[in-house]
């Protein structure tokens, strides 16, 4: 029997963070509103470690959608509910759980993944951050037919965006989510009119993997160039800021900019050493060039976000010339 969308279209959605919630919102505003949502279980948050819903669950509650929160998609209750719903397609966006073959095979049109990279570049868990850290000038979003391999399935459509269009990584993620939501709606429209539409297999040339971010990714190596460290700070500022230490005090660096190697003072400065910079700036020598720290958080007192001038005024014992930043460890 030929595949075709039934009326009404039966769309299930699987996702968890804000990126996925934005995709869900775009779907709900289209002809392909979802009828069932799968998302990860509530997690403890805040100082009280109270169980809290993720962004997708909050959005699904607002839309009045039925919600499944299995700890695994091998859970018989979840598979039973999904089978009973009998979706035409399952849209997946940053869900965070592995889809077994039984689930991949269940929808009529399979599972479509909204992936935040231009596949085959940056397959895997952290494509946005890895693209920024690698210095990619552009990135994008792909709509991929899911298969057993990690982000190896054929692609229906892509949309690109240049890094220069975004002031910070949060804005980049939001733009990619909006583009991804609109793009998956377009793919669904095309499948509705042409059920035999085939995606394009990914080339293996250019494939690379965006490994999940971990604690060591946060540590600043001052032997790297100022440009590399700037990209690290920019990439991680949204969720898990890059960290360094001064006199055993941990400091989160939230924004910074590189200065050219020609700006380095004539006297020898070791990587991580603060250099003469006046009262309002914090300049640090790197393996190449100088890093100008703009906003940061010091793990003292209330731990407020502050600019360089406020940090110098508030913590003169830390931010004085000749003090040396070290990598330290994540605490």
C-alpha positions in Angstrom: 0.0 0.0 0.0 1.3 3.4 -0.9 2.2 5.7 1.9 0.1 8.8 2.5 -0.8 11.3 5.2 -4.1 10.6 6.8 -6.6 13.3 7.9 -6.0 14.6 10.5 -2.2 14.3 10.3 -0.9 12.3 13.2 2.4 13.8 14.3 4.3 12.8 17.5 7.1 14.9 18.8 10.2 14.0 20.9 12.4 16.7 22.4 13.5 18.2 25.7 15.4 21.6 25.9 14.6 25.1 24.7 15.8 24.4 21.2 13.2 21.6 20.9 10.5 23.7 22.5 10.9 26.3 19.7 10.6 23.6 17.0 7.4 22.4 18.7 6.0 25.9 18.7 6.6 26.2 15.0 4.8 22.9 14.4 1.8 23.8 16.5 1.4 27.0 14.4 1.3 24.9 11.2 -0.9 22.4 9.6 1.1 19.7 11.3 0.3 20.2 15.0 1.5 17.4 17.2 -0.9 15.1 19.1 1.6 13.4 21.4 4.8 14.6 23.1 7.7 12.5 24.4 10.2 14.3 26.6 12.8 13.4 29.3 11.7 13.0 32.9 11.7 16.0 35.2 15.1 16.9 36.7 16.1 18.5 40.0 17.0 22.2 39.6 18.0 25.1 41.7 19.4 25.2 45.3 16.4 23.2 46.6 16.9 20.6 43.9 13.1 20.6 43.2 12.0 18.4 40.3 11.2 20.7 37.4 9.8 20.2 33.9 12.0 20.9 30.9 11.1 23.4 28.2 9.3 21.0 26.0 7.1 19.7 28.8 6.2 23.2 29.8 5.2 24.0 26.2 3.2 20.8 25.9 1.3 21.6 29.0 0.4 25.0 27.6 -0.8 23.3 24.4 -2.8 20.7 26.4 -0.9 17.8 24.7 -0.6 14.3 26.2 2.9 13.8 27.5 5.1 10.7 27.9 8.3 10.9 30.0 9.9 7.4 29.9 13.5 7.0 31.2 14.1 4.7 28.1 12.3 4.2 24.8 12.5 0.5 25.5 9.8 1.1 28.2 6.8 -1.1 27.2 4.3 1.5 28.4 5.8 4.2 26.3 6.1 2.0 23.2 2.5 0.8 23.8 1.2 4.4 23.9 3.2 5.4 20.8 1.9 2.3 19.0 -1.7 3.1 19.9 -1.2 6.7 18.7 0.1 5.3 15.4 1.8 8.5 14.1 2.4 9.3 10.5 5.7 10.7 11.5 7.8 11.3 14.7 9.6 14.6 14.8 12.7 14.5 17.0 14.7 17.5 18.2 17.4 17.3 20.9 15.4 14.6 22.7 18.4 13.0 24.5 17.3 9.4 24.5 18.3 6.7 22.1 15.5 5.6 19.7 15.5 1.8 19.3 14.8 0.2 15.9 11.3 -0.6 17.0 10.5 3.1 17.5 12.3 4.1 14.3 10.1 1.7 12.3 6.8 2.6 13.9 5.7 5.8 12.1 4.5 5.5 8.5 7.1 8.0 7.4 9.7 7.1 10.0 11.4 9.6 12.3 12.6 13.0 11.1 15.4 14.6 13.1 15.9 18.4 13.3 19.6 18.5 13.7 21.5 21.8 14.4 24.4 21.4 11.9 25.0 21.1 8.2 25.4 17.3 8.0 27.6 15.4 7.7 29.6 18.0 9.7 29.0 17.8 13.4 27.0 14.7 13.9 26.4 14.1 17.6 25.3 15.7 20.8 26.8 19.2 20.8 26.9 20.5 17.2 26.3 24.2 18.0 29.0 24.5 20.6 31.5 22.4 18.6 31.0 24.5 15.5 31.7 27.7 17.4 34.7 26.2 19.2 36.2 25.0 15.8 35.9 28.5 14.3 33.4 27.5 11.6 32.2 30.6 9.8 28.8 29.2 9.1 26.6 26.4 10.4 23.0 25.5 9.9 20.2 23.0 10.4 19.4 19.7 8.7 16.2 17.7 8.5 17.3 14.1 8.5 15.6 10.7 8.2 16.7 8.9 11.3 18.4 5.5 11.1 20.3 3.3 13.5 23.7 5.2 13.0 24.4 8.4 14.9 23.1 11.2 12.7 24.1 9.3 9.6 20.6 9.2 7.9 19.8 10.8 4.6 18.8 14.4 4.5 15.7 16.0 3.2 16.7 19.7 3.5 19.2 22.1 5.0 19.4 25.8 5.8 22.5 27.7 6.7 23.4 30.7 8.9 26.6 32.6 9.3 28.1 33.0 12.8 28.4 36.7 12.3 24.6 37.1 12.2 24.5 36.3 16.0 25.7 38.3 18.9 26.0 35.3 21.2 25.5 31.6 21.2 22.0 31.8 22.7 20.9 33.8 19.7 22.5 31.4 17.4 20.7 28.5 19.0 17.4 30.4 18.8 17.8 31.2 15.1 18.7 27.6 14.3 15.7 26.3 16.2 13.3 28.7 14.3 14.9 27.8 11.0 14.7 24.1 11.9 11.0 24.3 12.9 10.1 26.1 9.6 12.2 23.7 7.6 10.6 20.5 9.0 7.2 22.0 8.3 8.3 22.5 4.7 9.5 18.9 4.5 6.2 17.7 5.8 4.3 19.7 3.3 6.4 18.2 0.5 5.9 14.7 1.8 2.1 15.3 1.9 2.1 16.2 -1.8 4.7 13.7 -2.8 4.8 10.7 -0.4 7.5 9.0 -2.5 9.9 11.9 -1.9 13.4 10.5 -1.1 16.1 12.2 1.0 19.7 12.5 -0.2 22.3 10.2 1.4 25.0 11.9 3.4 28.5 11.9 2.0 31.1 10.5 4.3 33.6 13.2 3.1 33.6 15.9 5.7 31.9 13.9 8.4 32.9 14.8 12.0 31.5 14.3 15.4 30.3 16.8 18.0 31.1 15.0 21.2 29.0 15.7 24.3 30.3 18.6 26.3 32.0 17.6 29.5 33.7 19.3 32.5 37.2 19.4 30.8 35.8 21.4 27.9 35.3 24.3 30.4 38.9 24.6 31.4 40.8 27.4 29.7 44.3 26.6 28.5 46.1 29.9 28.4 48.7 28.5 26.0 46.1 28.5 23.3 45.6 31.7 21.2 43.4 34.5 22.3 41.2 33.7 19.3 40.7 30.1 20.3 39.9 31.0 23.9 37.4 33.7 22.8 35.6 31.0 20.8 35.6 28.6 23.8 34.1 31.3 26.0 31.5 32.3 23.4 30.5 28.7 22.8 30.0 27.7 26.4 28.6 30.9 27.9 25.0 29.9 27.4 24.9 26.8 29.7 28.3 25.8 31.2 30.7 28.8 31.2 34.4 28.4 30.6 36.4 28.7 33.9 39.8 29.7 35.1 41.4 30.4 38.5 43.2 33.2 40.3 44.8 32.4 43.7 42.5 29.3 44.0 39.4 31.4 43.3 37.3 30.0 40.4 36.2 32.5 37.8 33.7 32.1 35.0 34.5 34.0 31.9 31.2 35.0 30.1 32.5 37.2 27.3 35.8 38.3 25.9 37.5 39.4 22.8 41.0 38.8 21.3 43.6 41.5 20.6 46.2 40.9 18.0 49.6 39.6 18.9 51.0 43.0 18.0 49.2 44.3 21.1 51.3 42.2 23.4 53.6 44.2 25.6 57.3 44.2 24.9 58.3 42.5 28.1 57.9 38.7 28.3 54.5 37.6 29.7 53.7 34.0 30.5 50.4 32.6 29.3 47.7 33.5 31.8 49.5 36.5 33.2 47.6 39.7 33.6 49.3 42.6 31.9 49.1 46.4 32.3 45.7 47.5 31.2 44.4 50.4 33.1 41.5 50.4 35.6 38.7 49.3 33.3 40.2 46.4 31.4 41.5 43.0 32.2 44.0 41.9 29.7 45.6 38.4 29.8 48.6 37.1 27.8 47.8 34.0 25.8 49.9 31.6 23.8 49.3 34.1 21.0 47.8 37.5 21.4 46.0 39.0 24.3 42.5 38.3 25.7 40.4 41.2 26.8 38.0 39.9 29.5 34.7 41.8 29.3 32.2 40.0 31.6 32.8 37.4 34.3 31.6 35.9 37.6 33.8 35.4 40.6 33.1 32.5 43.0 32.9 34.8 46.0 30.1 36.5 47.7 26.9 36.5 45.7 28.7 35.5 42.5 27.1 38.2 40.4 27.9 38.8 36.7 30.1 41.9 36.5 32.2 43.8 33.9 35.9 44.2 34.1 35.9 47.5 35.9 33.6 46.2 38.6 35.7 43.1 39.0 38.9 45.2 39.4 37.2 47.5 42.0 35.6 44.6 43.9 38.5 42.2 44.0 41.8 44.1 43.9 43.6 41.2 45.4 42.8 39.1 42.3 42.9 41.5 39.4 46.2 43.1 39.8 49.0 43.2 37.2 51.3 40.2 37.2 48.7 37.8 38.7 48.5 34.6 36.7 45.3 32.8 35.7 45.6 29.0 35.8 43.4 26.2 34.5 42.6 24.7 37.9 39.8 22.2 38.0 36.0 22.2 37.8 34.4 22.4 41.3 
